[in-house]
Amino acid sequence: MVSIKDIFQDLVSFAVPLNINVIRVKSDKNTLFEGHDEGKRVIMKATTNEPVDGLDKNFGMSNLKILRGYLDTFKKLANTEELAKKLKIDIALNSKNKDVPTDVVFNLSGQASANYRLMSYDNAPAQPTMTQQIQYDIEVKQPSRNKIQEFSSFAGILSEVEKNFSVKVINKQLKFFIGDENSSNSKVEFVFADDVQAKLTSALYWECHHFLAIMNLADSADTTIKISNVGLIQIIVNTGLLTYEFLLPGSNS
């Protein structure tokens, strides 16, 4: 059975490296986590793949590095099968209103305890809303790890002079460009995927770091990349515990 600990561990493994530090949590049949980084360059939605016992209320989460720190530390403390059975992670409710979660409580009997303070659902920032229905023109399922590593290598080489990339379809090949292809400066272009039937007319840019961070965190998870001509990249990642939807809005520079 999937536990709160499993879900939170999976969640912070993506959110913290992407500088998503506040999350709004809405529970229905499954639980939805929503958040974005400070500049709204990475927008995240994550839904549990099945109902999770104890995750049945709405609340907000901030200071996610604290939560990650507790999860990592208590995992190290509960380093035997006997101690792991004693470790309890629960959501405490307001004594006067049982619909209001107040804390995530860690308790390793006889060893250590800790509280991670939650915030109210209404105080957690809402997701940015799209003004139109997005149609995605290109879809790449389970992108090659070799291509991700190739992208990472080129991005690392040019990181001092260029941090953004753009995309085009040329002769049915999806090409990524780091640097302005028309400039006289250092630049790279490489094929990311073949046999692409659609066309791309968007002339926007995305940060290499954001795209690569998500792809490297996803690692062996089921992953799909979609690109829209309105200037939006969607990355869907299914870890088995949560299905993430990351939106990366493009910019003019």
Disulfide bonds with the S-S distance in Angstrom:
none
